[in-house]
Amino acid sequence: MGWNSTVNTVIARMFAIFAARVSGRPTLSCLRAVSHAQCLAVWVLTAGLLGSLVGCTASQRESAWSSGSPLEAAGDWDDIDAAVSVASGEMFFALESREAIGPGRLRYRLLTLGEEPVELEVVRGAAVKTALGEEAEDEAESEMWSGPIALRCRVGRFGDERRERRFLKVMSERLADLAGVDVAPVR
């Protein structure tokens, strides 16, 4: 008796015991009714189910950002928090955390009303070109920096392009409103 037939037998017996409990038939009669074809069918279904689960999680890891390329906005770096505040208020998102993940990079974690995770990444200066896939030159950056800012977000565990585009649009509009000025009315 080889390894495959032993595994088939074990899986088929587990299936038979489950079937006996569900149907109310005696376990021994269900175990005797298990054929080799049933063992093979259970084995193929189990392998297919496990394969599809592994395939789904692998494809999700590869594409963390559903919207693909980031949106490029123009504005002042010190207005990012204000733009996030306005955009999250309009979209009914709650701010969970803000962290600097490198020079010229910020990551915001938010929650929707349905407690879905929202992740926003903001990149400035030379890092924008890197994020867009272009060559970048080193440049000194300060909090008073003004120029191109790359915005990228993911709404929900699987992405929601419509809400992502809307959130980024509101953010870029607010950054444009605040560019070069200290205050601007919220539209």
C-alpha positions in Angstrom: 0.0 0.0 0.0 1.6 3.2 -1.2 1.6 6.7 0.3 -1.1 7.9 -2.1 -3.5 5.2 -1.4 -3.0 5.6 2.3 -3.7 9.3 2.1 -6.8 8.6 -0.1 -8.1 6.1 2.4 -7.6 8.5 5.3 -9.3 11.4 3.5 -12.2 9.1 2.3 -12.7 7.8 5.8 -12.8 11.3 7.2 -15.4 12.1 4.5 -17.4 9.0 5.3 -17.4 9.8 9.0 -18.6 13.3 8.2 -21.3 11.9 5.9 -22.4 9.5 8.5 -22.8 12.2 11.1 -24.7 14.4 8.7 -27.0 11.7 7.3 -27.6 9.9 10.6 -26.5 6.5 9.1 -24.2 4.2 11.1 -20.5 5.1 10.7 -19.4 1.5 9.8 -21.9 1.2 6.9 -20.7 4.6 5.5 -17.0 3.5 5.8 -17.8 0.3 3.9 -19.6 2.2 1.1 -16.5 4.3 0.3 -15.1 3.2 -3.1 -11.7 4.0 -4.6 -13.4 6.5 -7.0 -14.8 8.4 -4.1 -11.4 8.5 -2.5 -9.9 9.9 -5.7 -12.8 12.5 -6.0 -12.3 13.7 -2.5 -8.5 13.9 -3.0 -8.9 16.0 -6.2 -11.5 18.3 -4.7 -9.3 18.9 -1.6 -6.2 19.5 -3.7 -8.1 21.9 -6.0 -9.6 23.8 -3.1 -6.1 24.2 -1.4 -4.6 25.2 -4.8 -7.2 27.9 -5.4 -6.7 29.3 -1.9 -3.0 29.6 -2.3 -3.3 31.1 -5.8 -5.8 33.7 -4.6 -3.5 34.9 -1.8 -0.4 34.9 -4.0 -2.1 37.1 -6.6 -3.3 39.5 -4.0 0.2 40.0 -2.6 1.5 40.8 -6.0 -1.0 43.6 -6.6 -1.3 45.5 -3.3 -2.4 48.7 -5.0 -5.5 48.2 -7.1 -5.3 51.6 -8.8 -1.9 50.9 -10.3 0.1 54.1 -10.8 0.0 56.9 -8.3 -1.8 60.3 -8.8 0.6 63.2 -9.1 -0.5 66.4 -7.4 1.2 69.8 -6.9 1.3 71.4 -3.5 3.1 72.2 -0.3 4.5 69.4 1.8 3.3 71.1 5.0 -0.3 71.0 3.7 -0.5 67.2 3.5 -2.0 66.7 6.9 -4.7 69.3 6.1 -5.5 67.7 2.8 -5.8 64.2 4.5 -8.1 65.7 7.1 -10.4 67.3 4.5 -10.4 64.2 2.2 -11.0 61.8 5.0 -13.8 63.9 6.4 -15.5 64.0 3.0 -15.1 60.2 2.5 -16.0 59.4 6.2 -12.7 57.8 6.9 -11.1 57.9 10.4 -7.4 58.5 10.8 -5.7 55.7 12.7 -2.0 56.5 12.3 0.6 58.6 10.4 4.2 57.5 10.0 7.2 58.7 8.2 8.5 55.7 6.2 11.6 57.3 4.7 12.9 60.7 3.5 10.0 62.4 1.7 7.5 59.5 2.4 4.5 59.4 4.6 2.0 56.5 5.2 -1.4 57.1 6.7 -3.6 54.3 7.9 -7.4 55.1 8.1 -10.6 53.2 8.5 -13.9 53.4 6.6 -17.3 53.5 8.4 -17.5 49.7 7.8 -14.0 49.4 9.5 -12.3 48.5 6.2 -8.6 49.5 6.2 -7.5 52.4 4.0 -3.8 53.0 3.3 -2.5 56.2 1.9 1.1 56.7 0.8 2.4 60.2 0.1 5.8 60.8 -1.7 7.6 64.0 -2.5 10.6 65.3 -4.4 13.2 62.9 -5.8 11.1 60.0 -4.3 8.2 61.0 -6.6 10.3 60.2 -9.7 11.4 56.9 -8.1 7.7 56.0 -7.3 6.8 56.8 -10.9 9.6 54.6 -12.2 12.0 57.4 -13.4 15.6 58.3 -12.5 15.9 60.6 -9.5 18.6 63.0 -8.5 19.3 63.8 -4.9 18.0 67.1 -3.6 17.7 68.8 -0.3 14.2 68.8 1.1 12.6 70.6 4.0 9.2 71.0 5.5 8.6 74.1 3.4 9.0 72.1 0.2 6.7 72.7 -2.7 6.4 70.7 -5.9 5.1 67.4 -7.3 3.6 65.0 -4.7 2.7 61.4 -5.6 -0.5 60.1 -3.9 -1.4 56.5 -3.8 -4.1 54.7 -1.8 -5.9 51.4 -1.3 -9.4 51.3 0.1 -10.5 48.0 1.7 -8.7 44.7 1.7 -9.2 44.0 -2.0 -9.2 47.6 -3.3 -12.1 49.8 -4.4 -11.0 51.9 -7.4 -14.0 54.2 -7.3 -13.5 55.3 -3.7 -9.7 55.4 -4.2 -10.0 57.8 -7.2 -12.5 60.0 -5.3 -10.2 60.1 -2.2 -7.1 61.0 -4.2 -9.1 63.6 -6.2 -10.3 65.4 -3.1 -6.8 65.3 -1.7 -5.2 66.8 -4.8 -7.9 69.5 -5.1 -7.2 70.5 -1.4 -3.4 70.5 -2.0 -4.0 72.8 -5.0 -6.2 75.1 -3.0 -3.6 75.4 -0.2 -0.6 75.8 -2.6 1.3 79.0 -1.8 -1.2 80.2 0.8 -1.6 79.7 4.5 -5.4 79.3 4.6 -8.1 78.5 2.0 -11.8 77.8 2.4 -12.9 74.2 2.1 -15.0 73.8 -1.1 
